[in-house]
Amino acid sequence: MQKLLVTGASGFLGWNLCQQARQKWDVCGTYLAHAVEIPGVTLLKVELTDFHALKQLFTDIQPVAVIHTAAQSKPNFCQEHPDESYAINVTASLNIARLCSDRAIPCVFTSTDLVFNGLNPPYRETDPVSPISYYGEQKVLAERGMLECYPKTAICRMPLMFGVASPVAGSFIQPFIEILKAGKELSLFTDEFRTPISGSTATNGLLLAIEKKVVGLLHLGGKERVSRYQFGRLLAEILELPQENIKTCQQKDVPMSAPRSPDTSLDSSKAFAIGYQPRSLREELEALKGRI
Ligand SMILES: NC(=O)c1ccc[n+]([C@@H]2O[C@H](COP(=O)([O-])OP(=O)(O)OC[C@H]3O[C@@H](n4cnc5c(N)ncnc54)[C@H](OP(=O)(O)O)[C@@H]3O)[C@@H](O)[C@H]2O)c1
């Protein structure tokens, strides 16, 4: 089997990706603060912002493809710590693209729907970016820089993701479930829309990007546009949790450090055309029942 390097294996997406990718690849995953074990996957602790450590990793592993999911992925943290988050979100990403370019190997980067301001959805790959938070700006800088260093990079813009938590990193639904199981009220935005997908669908999309030799931008959104409130209702229905405890709220009711886009729904027709097939949200959540 060929060697695939997955950065951020301890994170929500990286962990889900490693579980699935190990069926076809010899996977090496990296972590930093949170050591994890995944049967059949080699895991290494690497500070990706340390260029020498990163270069050594490539020398030691000799990957034939790289999927770079490691990031400071929390927009509020990025807003409050712009320099610290820049180092992993931008500088490390550019260095990874350079190292992939040196070896002429596939390089897949996980960007975000938050490169858009959310005023003109649904967004296609041809639409101009318009970030409104530092996180969104950093992802734009990484996208541009990586494509400059290595034009063959596949930039996969990910939507909001949900699914099975890694032992150390969950998705946005784990806190929802905890609150509802505790019988407490959960207030969710009725004015924030996304096109969510499961970690497993995201994994399929990222592996497809390697298989189809995708170059440049690719949107990996789901097929349904939903508000956080609509999503929460569906989740509660499927997991048989008390729906009456889900209340409505609006973005303006919850002040946060990073400005929030109202609707960053992605138009993912380009990905659908090459075989990316997200299931309906109902099917995705039914498949996760008993595992989340
Ligand atoms: N989750 C979403 O809904 C969503 C939506 C759109 C885009 N994305 C993008 O998708 C990717 C994966 O997101 P996620 O939610 O899985 O992220 P996550 O759970 O926050 O995981 C982040 C990963 O990055 C690693 N990491 C952070 N800083 C590092 C550093 N300096 N050196 C080495 N590793 C470092 C973490 O390692 P340790 O924890 O071990 O330190 C962890 O494995 C990110 O690029 C994110 O921006 C996510």
The ligand as an ORCA input file, in Angstrom:
! r2SCAN-3c Opt
* xyz 0 1
  N     -14.947     21.198     11.660
  C     -15.586     21.882     10.724
  O     -16.836     21.959     10.726
  C     -14.804     22.555      9.615
  C     -15.503     23.320      8.661
  C     -14.807     23.870      7.590
  C     -13.434     23.673      7.477
  N     -12.783     22.958      8.433
  C     -11.333     22.737      8.258
  O     -11.126     21.330      8.223
  C      -9.872     21.002      8.857
  C     -10.115     20.037      9.997
  O     -10.951     20.645     10.968
  P     -11.244     19.936     12.357
  O     -12.546     20.440     12.847
  O     -11.015     18.475     12.229
  O     -10.093     20.562     13.277
  P      -9.731     20.198     14.787
  O     -10.646     19.140     15.325
  O      -9.640     21.498     15.517
  O      -8.274     19.550     14.668
  C      -7.175     20.334     14.379
  C      -5.957     19.431     14.233
  O      -4.827     20.248     13.926
  C      -3.748     19.895     14.783
  N      -2.886     21.062     14.981
  C      -3.267     22.311     15.346
  N      -2.186     23.112     15.433
  C      -1.099     22.347     15.101
  C       0.299     22.601     14.997
  N       0.819     23.806     15.262
  N       1.114     21.579     14.622
  C       0.597     20.334     14.394
  N      -0.718     20.045     14.451
  C      -1.559     21.043     14.815
  C      -4.416     19.426     16.063
  O      -3.524     18.623     16.818
  P      -3.642     18.486     18.432
  O      -5.083     18.606     18.808
  O      -3.058     17.126     18.701
  O      -2.811     19.594     18.991
  C      -5.590     18.645     15.497
  O      -5.173     17.359     15.118
  C      -9.266     22.332      9.269
  O      -8.413     22.771      8.248
  C     -10.467     23.260      9.373
  O     -10.091     24.598      9.193
  C     -13.422     22.399      9.499
*
